[in-house]
Amino acid sequence: MKKQLFRSTTNRMLSGVCGGIGEYLDIDPTLIRLVWAIFTCVTVGAGLAAYIIAAIIIPADNNIR
């Protein structure tokens, strides 16, 4: 079965983007959140824009699988 990237509906803080990426990559979502926060601070907000875009583009996991 092909792996697909979804926003997590169970492991979420805001919209589930980091939780979904963590589930997709089999990595703890807390590490994804930490890296994303550092990226946002270092790039002066580009991470925030990327998060918003990802939240719009990545579909939610509605347990369709």
Gaussian input, Z-matrix of N, CA and C with variables (Angstrom, degrees):
# hf/3-21g

backbone

0 1
 N
 C     1     B1
 C     2     B2     1     A1
 N     3     B3     2     A2     1     D1
 C     4     B4     3     A3     2     D2
 C     5     B5     4     A4     3     D3
 N     6     B6     5     A5     4     D4
 C     7     B7     6     A6     5     D5
 C     8     B8     7     A7     6     D6
 N     9     B9     8     A8     7     D7
 C    10    B10     9     A9     8     D8
 C    11    B11    10    A10     9     D9
 N    12    B12    11    A11    10    D10
 C    13    B13    12    A12    11    D11
 C    14    B14    13    A13    12    D12
 N    15    B15    14    A14    13    D13
 C    16    B16    15    A15    14    D14
 C    17    B17    16    A16    15    D15
 N    18    B18    17    A17    16    D16
 C    19    B19    18    A18    17    D17
 C    20    B20    19    A19    18    D18
 N    21    B21    20    A20    19    D19
 C    22    B22    21    A21    20    D20
 C    23    B23    22    A22    21    D21
 N    24    B24    23    A23    22    D22
 C    25    B25    24    A24    23    D23
 C    26    B26    25    A25    24    D24
 N    27    B27    26    A26    25    D25
 C    28    B28    27    A27    26    D26
 C    29    B29    28    A28    27    D27
 N    30    B30    29    A29    28    D28
 C    31    B31    30    A30    29    D29
 C    32    B32    31    A31    30    D30
 N    33    B33    32    A32    31    D31
 C    34    B34    33    A33    32    D32
 C    35    B35    34    A34    33    D33
 N    36    B36    35    A35    34    D34
 C    37    B37    36    A36    35    D35
 C    38    B38    37    A37    36    D36
 N    39    B39    38    A38    37    D37
 C    40    B40    39    A39    38    D38
 C    41    B41    40    A40    39    D39
 N    42    B42    41    A41    40    D40
 C    43    B43    42    A42    41    D41
 C    44    B44    43    A43    42    D42
 N    45    B45    44    A44    43    D43
 C    46    B46    45    A45    44    D44
 C    47    B47    46    A46    45    D45
 N    48    B48    47    A47    46    D46
 C    49    B49    48    A48    47    D47
 C    50    B50    49    A49    48    D48
 N    51    B51    50    A50    49    D49
 C    52    B52    51    A51    50    D50
 C    53    B53    52    A52    51    D51
 N    54    B54    53    A53    52    D52
 C    55    B55    54    A54    53    D53
 C    56    B56    55    A55    54    D54
 N    57    B57    56    A56    55    D55
 C    58    B58    57    A57    56    D56
 C    59    B59    58    A58    57    D57
 N    60    B60    59    A59    58    D58
 C    61    B61    60    A60    59    D59
 C    62    B62    61    A61    60    D60
 N    63    B63    62    A62    61    D61
 C    64    B64    63    A63    62    D62
 C    65    B65    64    A64    63    D63
 N    66    B66    65    A65    64    D64
 C    67    B67    66    A66    65    D65
 C    68    B68    67    A67    66    D66
 N    69    B69    68    A68    67    D67
 C    70    B70    69    A69    68    D68
 C    71    B71    70    A70    69    D69
 N    72    B72    71    A71    70    D70
 C    73    B73    72    A72    71    D71
 C    74    B74    73    A73    72    D72
 N    75    B75    74    A74    73    D73
 C    76    B76    75    A75    74    D74
 C    77    B77    76    A76    75    D75
 N    78    B78    77    A77    76    D76
 C    79    B79    78    A78    77    D77
 C    80    B80    79    A79    78    D78
 N    81    B81    80    A80    79    D79
 C    82    B82    81    A81    80    D80
 C    83    B83    82    A82    81    D81
 N    84    B84    83    A83    82    D82
 C    85    B85    84    A84    83    D83
 C    86    B86    85    A85    84    D84
 N    87    B87    86    A86    85    D85
 C    88    B88    87    A87    86    D86
 C    89    B89    88    A88    87    D87
 N    90    B90    89    A89    88    D88
 C    91    B91    90    A90    89    D89
 C    92    B92    91    A91    90    D90
 N    93    B93    92    A92    91    D91
 C    94    B94    93    A93    92    D92
 C    95    B95    94    A94    93    D93
 N    96    B96    95    A95    94    D94
 C    97    B97    96    A96    95    D95
 C    98    B98    97    A97    96    D96
 N    99    B99    98    A98    97    D97
 C   100   B100    99    A99    98    D98
 C   101   B101   100   A100    99    D99
 N   102   B102   101   A101   100   D100
 C   103   B103   102   A102   101   D101
 C   104   B104   103   A103   102   D102
 N   105   B105   104   A104   103   D103
 C   106   B106   105   A105   104   D104
 C   107   B107   106   A106   105   D105
 N   108   B108   107   A107   106   D106
 C   109   B109   108   A108   107   D107
 C   110   B110   109   A109   108   D108
 N   111   B111   110   A110   109   D109
 C   112   B112   111   A111   110   D110
 C   113   B113   112   A112   111   D111
 N   114   B114   113   A113   112   D112
 C   115   B115   114   A114   113   D113
 C   116   B116   115   A115   114   D114
 N   117   B117   116   A116   115   D115
 C   118   B118   117   A117   116   D116
 C   119   B119   118   A118   117   D117
 N   120   B120   119   A119   118   D118
 C   121   B121   120   A120   119   D119
 C   122   B122   121   A121   120   D120
 N   123   B123   122   A122   121   D121
 C   124   B124   123   A123   122   D122
 C   125   B125   124   A124   123   D123
 N   126   B126   125   A125   124   D124
 C   127   B127   126   A126   125   D125
 C   128   B128   127   A127   126   D126
 N   129   B129   128   A128   127   D127
 C   130   B130   129   A129   128   D128
 C   131   B131   130   A130   129   D129
 N   132   B132   131   A131   130   D130
 C   133   B133   132   A132   131   D131
 C   134   B134   133   A133   132   D132
 N   135   B135   134   A134   133   D133
 C   136   B136   135   A135   134   D134
 C   137   B137   136   A136   135   D135
 N   138   B138   137   A137   136   D136
 C   139   B139   138   A138   137   D137
 C   140   B140   139   A139   138   D138
 N   141   B141   140   A140   139   D139
 C   142   B142   141   A141   140   D140
 C   143   B143   142   A142   141   D141
 N   144   B144   143   A143   142   D142
 C   145   B145   144   A144   143   D143
 C   146   B146   145   A145   144   D144
 N   147   B147   146   A146   145   D145
 C   148   B148   147   A147   146   D146
 C   149   B149   148   A148   147   D147
 N   150   B150   149   A149   148   D148
 C   151   B151   150   A150   149   D149
 C   152   B152   151   A151   150   D150
 N   153   B153   152   A152   151   D151
 C   154   B154   153   A153   152   D152
 C   155   B155   154   A154   153   D153
 N   156   B156   155   A155   154   D154
 C   157   B157   156   A156   155   D155
 C   158   B158   157   A157   156   D156
 N   159   B159   158   A158   157   D157
 C   160   B160   159   A159   158   D158
 C   161   B161   160   A160   159   D159
 N   162   B162   161   A161   160   D160
 C   163   B163   162   A162   161   D161
 C   164   B164   163   A163   162   D162
 N   165   B165   164   A164   163   D163
 C   166   B166   165   A165   164   D164
 C   167   B167   166   A166   165   D165
 N   168   B168   167   A167   166   D166
 C   169   B169   168   A168   167   D167
 C   170   B170   169   A169   168   D168
 N   171   B171   170   A170   169   D169
 C   172   B172   171   A171   170   D170
 C   173   B173   172   A172   171   D171
 N   174   B174   173   A173   172   D172
 C   175   B175   174   A174   173   D173
 C   176   B176   175   A175   174   D174
 N   177   B177   176   A176   175   D175
 C   178   B178   177   A177   176   D176
 C   179   B179   178   A178   177   D177
 N   180   B180   179   A179   178   D178
 C   181   B181   180   A180   179   D179
 C   182   B182   181   A181   180   D180
 N   183   B183   182   A182   181   D181
 C   184   B184   183   A183   182   D182
 C   185   B185   184   A184   183   D183
 N   186   B186   185   A185   184   D184
 C   187   B187   186   A186   185   D185
 C   188   B188   187   A187   186   D186
 N   189   B189   188   A188   187   D187
 C   190   B190   189   A189   188   D188
 C   191   B191   190   A190   189   D189
 N   192   B192   191   A191   190   D190
 C   193   B193   192   A192   191   D191
 C   194   B194   193   A193   192   D192

   B1=1.4518
   B2=1.5247
   B3=1.2941
   B4=1.4600
   B5=1.5319
   B6=1.3467
   B7=1.4672
   B8=1.5225
   B9=1.3160
   B10=1.4513
   B11=1.5230
   B12=1.3161
   B13=1.4590
   B14=1.5194
   B15=1.3382
   B16=1.4552
   B17=1.5170
   B18=1.3222
   B19=1.4572
   B20=1.5128
   B21=1.3070
   B22=1.4567
   B23=1.5220
   B24=1.3164
   B25=1.4600
   B26=1.5258
   B27=1.3367
   B28=1.4614
   B29=1.5225
   B30=1.3278
   B31=1.4586
   B32=1.5210
   B33=1.3182
   B34=1.4574
   B35=1.5158
   B36=1.3393
   B37=1.4577
   B38=1.5320
   B39=1.3183
   B40=1.4628
   B41=1.5261
   B42=1.3268
   B43=1.4607
   B44=1.5219
   B45=1.3143
   B46=1.4553
   B47=1.5160
   B48=1.3263
   B49=1.4622
   B50=1.5233
   B51=1.3070
   B52=1.4699
   B53=1.5165
   B54=1.3203
   B55=1.4571
   B56=1.5158
   B57=1.3181
   B58=1.4630
   B59=1.5185
   B60=1.3315
   B61=1.4685
   B62=1.5267
   B63=1.3146
   B64=1.4615
   B65=1.5182
   B66=1.3235
   B67=1.4570
   B68=1.5238
   B69=1.3137
   B70=1.4648
   B71=1.5243
   B72=1.3332
   B73=1.4671
   B74=1.5326
   B75=1.3253
   B76=1.4659
   B77=1.5230
   B78=1.3349
   B79=1.4660
   B80=1.5264
   B81=1.3089
   B82=1.4636
   B83=1.5333
   B84=1.3277
   B85=1.4684
   B86=1.5210
   B87=1.3327
   B88=1.4628
   B89=1.5265
   B90=1.3260
   B91=1.4654
   B92=1.5292
   B93=1.3105
   B94=1.4718
   B95=1.5267
   B96=1.3243
   B97=1.4700
   B98=1.5238
   B99=1.3246
   B100=1.4571
   B101=1.5308
   B102=1.3202
   B103=1.4684
   B104=1.5233
   B105=1.3290
   B106=1.4680
   B107=1.5299
   B108=1.3292
   B109=1.4672
   B110=1.5294
   B111=1.3230
   B112=1.4735
   B113=1.5199
   B114=1.3381
   B115=1.4680
   B116=1.5254
   B117=1.3313
   B118=1.4622
   B119=1.5270
   B120=1.3285
   B121=1.4711
   B122=1.5231
   B123=1.3282
   B124=1.4611
   B125=1.5307
   B126=1.3048
   B127=1.4669
   B128=1.5251
   B129=1.3083
   B130=1.4645
   B131=1.5329
   B132=1.3350
   B133=1.4564
   B134=1.5071
   B135=1.3226
   B136=1.4670
   B137=1.5225
   B138=1.3126
   B139=1.4593
   B140=1.5162
   B141=1.3277
   B142=1.4610
   B143=1.5278
   B144=1.3172
   B145=1.4677
   B146=1.5299
   B147=1.3292
   B148=1.4622
   B149=1.5237
   B150=1.3281
   B151=1.4628
   B152=1.5256
   B153=1.3118
   B154=1.4649
   B155=1.5223
   B156=1.3157
   B157=1.4628
   B158=1.5264
   B159=1.3363
   B160=1.4635
   B161=1.5274
   B162=1.3235
   B163=1.4640
   B164=1.5216
   B165=1.3155
   B166=1.4690
   B167=1.5242
   B168=1.3270
   B169=1.4659
   B170=1.5244
   B171=1.3281
   B172=1.4576
   B173=1.5249
   B174=1.3410
   B175=1.4664
   B176=1.5286
   B177=1.3221
   B178=1.4699
   B179=1.5123
   B180=1.3293
   B181=1.4618
   B182=1.5154
   B183=1.3141
   B184=1.4561
   B185=1.5128
   B186=1.3425
   B187=1.4720
   B188=1.5147
   B189=1.3276
   B190=1.4668
   B191=1.5213
   B192=1.3299
   B193=1.4654
   B194=1.4773
   A1=109.47
   A2=116.40
   A3=123.08
   A4=110.36
   A5=115.64
   A6=120.69
   A7=109.76
   A8=116.34
   A9=121.17
   A10=109.31
   A11=115.36
   A12=121.81
   A13=109.39
   A14=115.29
   A15=122.10
   A16=109.10
   A17=116.94
   A18=120.40
   A19=107.22
   A20=117.37
   A21=121.74
   A22=110.44
   A23=115.68
   A24=119.79
   A25=110.73
   A26=116.94
   A27=120.28
   A28=112.72
   A29=118.23
   A30=122.60
   A31=108.73
   A32=115.88
   A33=119.47
   A34=111.29
   A35=114.14
   A36=121.17
   A37=108.61
   A38=116.60
   A39=120.90
   A40=109.77
   A41=116.06
   A42=118.59
   A43=113.00
   A44=118.74
   A45=121.66
   A46=115.54
   A47=118.15
   A48=121.07
   A49=110.79
   A50=118.13
   A51=120.89
   A52=111.39
   A53=117.56
   A54=120.81
   A55=111.56
   A56=116.61
   A57=121.09
   A58=112.34
   A59=116.53
   A60=120.19
   A61=109.84
   A62=116.93
   A63=120.78
   A64=112.08
   A65=117.46
   A66=121.24
   A67=110.93
   A68=117.06
   A69=121.45
   A70=111.47
   A71=116.64
   A72=121.46
   A73=113.03
   A74=118.22
   A75=123.25
   A76=111.75
   A77=115.47
   A78=123.71
   A79=107.07
   A80=116.37
   A81=120.90
   A82=109.43
   A83=118.70
   A84=121.15
   A85=113.89
   A86=117.76
   A87=120.26
   A88=110.59
   A89=117.09
   A90=120.43
   A91=110.97
   A92=116.66
   A93=120.80
   A94=109.40
   A95=116.91
   A96=120.66
   A97=111.52
   A98=116.69
   A99=121.17
   A100=111.27
   A101=116.74
   A102=120.85
   A103=110.22
   A104=116.92
   A105=120.59
   A106=110.54
   A107=117.95
   A108=121.33
   A109=110.91
   A110=116.96
   A111=120.40
   A112=110.07
   A113=116.87
   A114=121.09
   A115=111.02
   A116=116.65
   A117=120.63
   A118=111.29
   A119=116.95
   A120=120.47
   A121=112.33
   A122=116.45
   A123=120.91
   A124=111.30
   A125=117.63
   A126=120.58
   A127=112.91
   A128=117.21
   A129=124.13
   A130=111.33
   A131=115.44
   A132=120.11
   A133=117.13
   A134=119.04
   A135=119.97
   A136=110.61
   A137=117.30
   A138=121.16
   A139=111.95
   A140=116.67
   A141=120.79
   A142=110.60
   A143=115.99
   A144=120.18
   A145=110.51
   A146=116.93
   A147=121.23
   A148=110.66
   A149=117.68
   A150=121.79
   A151=110.81
   A152=116.50
   A153=120.37
   A154=110.56
   A155=116.65
   A156=120.48
   A157=110.47
   A158=117.11
   A159=120.97
   A160=110.94
   A161=117.42
   A162=121.22
   A163=111.61
   A164=116.63
   A165=120.86
   A166=111.05
   A167=117.06
   A168=121.60
   A169=113.43
   A170=118.67
   A171=121.61
   A172=108.89
   A173=117.38
   A174=119.54
   A175=111.29
   A176=115.80
   A177=121.61
   A178=109.78
   A179=116.16
   A180=121.95
   A181=108.25
   A182=116.18
   A183=120.81
   A184=111.03
   A185=116.04
   A186=123.01
   A187=111.99
   A188=115.78
   A189=121.92
   A190=110.38
   A191=115.21
   A192=119.83
   A193=113.10
   D1=137.57
   D2=-178.61
   D3=-76.46
   D4=133.37
   D5=176.43
   D6=-75.46
   D7=139.34
   D8=176.62
   D9=-128.55
   D10=148.66
   D11=179.43
   D12=-91.73
   D13=124.66
   D14=176.61
   D15=-131.27
   D16=155.57
   D17=168.77
   D18=-73.46
   D19=136.54
   D20=-177.51
   D21=-75.04
   D22=137.71
   D23=175.02
   D24=-100.33
   D25=-11.89
   D26=-179.68
   D27=-105.62
   D28=-33.37
   D29=-177.26
   D30=-113.57
   D31=76.47
   D32=-174.71
   D33=-133.03
   D34=150.05
   D35=172.71
   D36=-111.72
   D37=-52.43
   D38=176.86
   D39=-107.67
   D40=-78.54
   D41=-178.39
   D42=-118.38
   D43=-0.01
   D44=175.91
   D45=92.51
   D46=8.40
   D47=-178.26
   D48=-64.87
   D49=-52.93
   D50=-178.70
   D51=-65.95
   D52=-36.63
   D53=176.51
   D54=-63.48
   D55=-41.24
   D56=178.27
   D57=-66.88
   D58=-41.08
   D59=177.92
   D60=-65.80
   D61=-40.16
   D62=177.26
   D63=-62.18
   D64=-43.21
   D65=177.87
   D66=-65.74
   D67=-39.86
   D68=-179.61
   D69=-64.55
   D70=-41.79
   D71=-177.66
   D72=-91.94
   D73=0.37
   D74=-176.36
   D75=55.74
   D76=45.54
   D77=178.38
   D78=-124.07
   D79=150.40
   D80=176.71
   D81=-59.78
   D82=123.08
   D83=-179.42
   D84=-58.43
   D85=-24.37
   D86=177.66
   D87=-62.98
   D88=-37.74
   D89=176.66
   D90=-65.91
   D91=-40.01
   D92=177.32
   D93=-62.29
   D94=-43.98
   D95=179.28
   D96=-62.74
   D97=-40.92
   D98=179.27
   D99=-64.04
   D100=-46.82
   D101=178.45
   D102=-62.46
   D103=-41.39
   D104=-179.79
   D105=-64.75
   D106=-39.82
   D107=178.64
   D108=-65.25
   D109=-42.63
   D110=177.44
   D111=-63.33
   D112=-43.39
   D113=178.04
   D114=-59.47
   D115=-40.22
   D116=179.68
   D117=-65.31
   D118=-40.99
   D119=179.64
   D120=-69.60
   D121=-40.30
   D122=-176.77
   D123=-71.19
   D124=-37.94
   D125=-176.15
   D126=-95.41
   D127=13.20
   D128=177.04
   D129=52.38
   D130=54.96
   D131=171.74
   D132=98.49
   D133=-7.21
   D134=179.62
   D135=-64.50
   D136=-31.26
   D137=177.43
   D138=-65.29
   D139=-35.94
   D140=177.30
   D141=-65.38
   D142=-43.93
   D143=177.53
   D144=-63.14
   D145=-41.34
   D146=178.59
   D147=-64.08
   D148=-38.60
   D149=178.79
   D150=-64.17
   D151=-44.17
   D152=-179.98
   D153=-63.79
   D154=-43.28
   D155=177.85
   D156=-63.08
   D157=-43.63
   D158=179.01
   D159=-62.57
   D160=-39.66
   D161=179.12
   D162=-63.57
   D163=-30.76
   D164=178.91
   D165=-80.61
   D166=-40.83
   D167=-173.15
   D168=-81.58
   D169=-42.50
   D170=-175.31
   D171=-77.42
   D172=125.55
   D173=-178.93
   D174=-72.77
   D175=154.87
   D176=177.79
   D177=-76.23
   D178=147.14
   D179=176.01
   D180=-83.28
   D181=107.14
   D182=179.44
   D183=-102.56
   D184=27.22
   D185=-179.21
   D186=54.51
   D187=39.39
   D188=179.12
   D189=-76.00
   D190=-28.27
   D191=-174.99
   D192=-62.62

